[in-house]
C-alpha cells in the first residue's frame, strides 16, 4: 500500500504547480491558489503515509521524479512549453535516477 500512496503523492505533486500557473491569470487567480494549496496538502499527506514503509531518500526521489516528469508533460501539452530533445533527455535522466534508487533498495 505504501507504493500506492507514493504514486498518488507524486501525481498530486503535479497539481500544485498547475494551480500556481492558473493563479497567474486574473480570472482564475484564487481558484488556482486554492487548488495549489489543496494539491500540496494531499501530496504531502500521501508522502507522509508512504514514508512509513519506504526509505526517505527513495520516497522523496520517486515523489519529486513523478512530480517533475508529470509537470514537464503538462507544460508541453497544455501550456506551450518547449518540447526539445534536450528537455526530454533531462527528464529521462531524472527518471533513470529514480528507477536506479528503487532497484538498489
C-alpha positions in Angstrom: 0.0 0.0 0.0 2.9 2.3 0.6 3.8 2.4 -3.1 0.2 3.2 -4.0 0.4 6.2 -1.5 3.7 7.2 -3.1 2.5 7.1 -6.7 -0.6 9.1 -5.6 1.6 11.6 -3.8 3.6 12.1 -7.0 0.5 12.5 -9.1 -0.9 15.1 -6.7 2.5 16.8 -6.8 1.8 17.6 -10.4 -1.3 19.6 -9.4 0.1 22.3 -7.3 2.5 23.8 -9.9 -0.5 23.8 -12.3 -2.6 25.6 -9.7 0.2 28.2 -9.3 0.2 28.6 -13.1 -3.5 29.0 -13.1 -3.2 31.7 -10.4 -1.2 33.9 -12.8 -4.3 34.5 -14.8 -6.6 37.2 -13.4 -9.8 35.2 -13.9 -8.6 32.1 -12.1 -6.3 33.6 -9.5 -8.0 32.5 -6.3 -9.1 29.1 -7.8 -5.5 28.4 -8.8 -4.2 29.3 -5.3 -6.8 27.2 -3.7 -6.1 24.2 -5.9 -2.3 24.6 -5.3 -2.9 24.5 -1.6 -5.2 21.5 -1.8 -2.8 19.5 -4.0 0.1 20.4 -1.8 -1.8 19.2 1.3 -2.9 15.9 -0.3 0.5 15.3 -1.8 2.3 15.8 1.5 -0.2 13.6 3.3 0.3 10.8 0.8 4.1 11.1 1.0 3.9 11.0 4.8 1.9 7.8 4.6 4.3 6.3 2.1 7.4 7.1 4.2 6.1 4.9 7.0 7.4 1.9 5.0 9.6 3.3 2.2 13.1 4.8 2.9 13.0 8.6 3.0 15.6 9.0 0.2 13.8 6.6 -2.1 10.3 8.0 -1.4 11.5 11.6 -1.9 13.2 10.9 -5.2 10.2 9.0 -6.5 7.8 11.7 -5.4 9.8 14.5 -6.9 10.5 12.5 -10.1 6.9 11.8 -10.7 6.1 15.4 -10.0 8.8 16.8 -12.2 8.1 14.5 -15.2 4.4 15.0 -14.9 4.6 18.7 -14.6 7.0 18.7 -17.6 4.4 16.8 -19.7 1.5 19.1 -18.6 3.6 22.1 -19.5 4.2 20.8 -23.0 0.6 19.5 -23.6 -1.3 22.4 -22.1 0.9 25.5 -21.7 3.0 25.5 -24.8 6.4 24.7 -23.1 9.2 23.8 -25.5 9.4 20.1 -26.4 13.1 19.8 -27.3 15.3 16.7 -27.3 17.4 18.2 -24.6 14.5 18.7 -22.2 13.2 15.2 -22.8 16.7 13.8 -22.2 16.8 15.7 -18.9 13.6 14.2 -17.8 14.8 10.8 -18.9 17.9 11.2 -16.7 15.7 12.1 -13.7 13.5 9.1 -14.2 16.5 6.8 -14.7 17.9 8.0 -11.4 14.6 7.3 -9.6 14.5 3.8 -11.1 18.0 3.2 -10.0 17.2 4.2 -6.5 14.2 1.8 -6.4 16.2 -1.1 -7.8 19.0 -0.5 -5.4 16.9 -0.8 -2.2 
